[in-house]
Amino acid sequence: MSRNVYLHLKSSRIKLGRFKLGRILLLAASIFCLSSCTTTPPKNISNICEIFFEKRDWFDAADDMTEKWGVPMHVPMAMMYQESSFRADALPPKDYVFFGLIPWGRVSSAYGYSQAKTPTWADYTRETGNGWASREDFDDAMDFMGWFISKTNKINRVSKWDAELQYLNYHEGWGGYKRKSYRKKRWLQKVAKTVKARSLRYATQLKGCRKELEKGWFMRLFT
């Protein structure tokens, strides 16, 4: 083997090694970004103003939902608090078999901010054409809840402002609500009243900060 050929092969191996190293570093950086960039819940989920001041894009998403579906944002926000505590990857509890010792999947297919079940989410994406929607995305979850609350208003004649009855529909489904299945669940009725109380508290809080939240980034520079 001539010296030139040897040097060429050596150079090729070095370049290939650097290429592989570059791909490894890029992959590692991507994994780190995905793990570190996961949206965390707001620090104070009991105050809707602090939620939206911390996450301005959430207010924009909620405002868009209100404009699109005519649903006041404090209602789905109170429901989301109850369902997931604003955790993007929230899951229902596990189901256990054999005297509660062996985990056997989840009690339902609910997932994400809105805890939307897979079949209902599929109905939403089909009806709205939002096929790329994700249950881990706050904007999509908020739009889903606006869609559901709006349909509840049409199907079961429940006001879009009534967080208590809307939550009963959300938990039991439209058919279950019609059959009044919630009447056999005292615990659920209690939770629904809690959701209503929180929605009213959110509504009161929002009155005091909405004007500030509606300011664009440019106007905020001078305040």
Stockholm file with secondary structure:
# STOCKHOLM 1.0

chainA/1-223         MSRNVYLHLKSSRIKLGRFKLGRILLLAASIFCLSSCTTTPPKNISNICEIFFEKRDWFDAADDMTEKWGVPMHVPMAMMYQESSFRADALPPKDYVFFGLIPWGRVSSAYGYSQAKTPTWADYTRETGNGWASREDFDDAMDFMGWFISKTNKINRVSKWDAELQYLNYHEGWGGYKRKSYRKKRWLQKVAKTVKARSLRYATQLKGCRKELEKGWFMRLFT
#=GR chainA/1-223 SS CCHHHHHHHHHHHHHHHHHHHHHHHHHHHHHHHHHHSSCCCCSCTTCHHHHHHHCHHHHHHHHHHHHHHCCCTHHHHHHHHHHHTTCTTCCCCEEEETTTTEEEEESSCCBTTTTBCHHHHHHHHHHHCCTTCCTTCHHHHHHHHHHHHHHHHHHHCCCTTCHHHHHHHHHHHHHHHHTTGGGGCHHHHHHHHHHHHHHHHHHHHHHTTHHHHTSCHHHHTTC
#=GC SS_cons         CCHHHHHHHHHHHHHHHHHHHHHHHHHHHHHHHHHHSSCCCCSCTTCHHHHHHHCHHHHHHHHHHHHHHCCCTHHHHHHHHHHHTTCTTCCCCEEEETTTTEEEEESSCCBTTTTBCHHHHHHHHHHHCCTTCCTTCHHHHHHHHHHHHHHHHHHHCCCTTCHHHHHHHHHHHHHHHHTTGGGGCHHHHHHHHHHHHHHHHHHHHHHTTHHHHTSCHHHHTTC
//
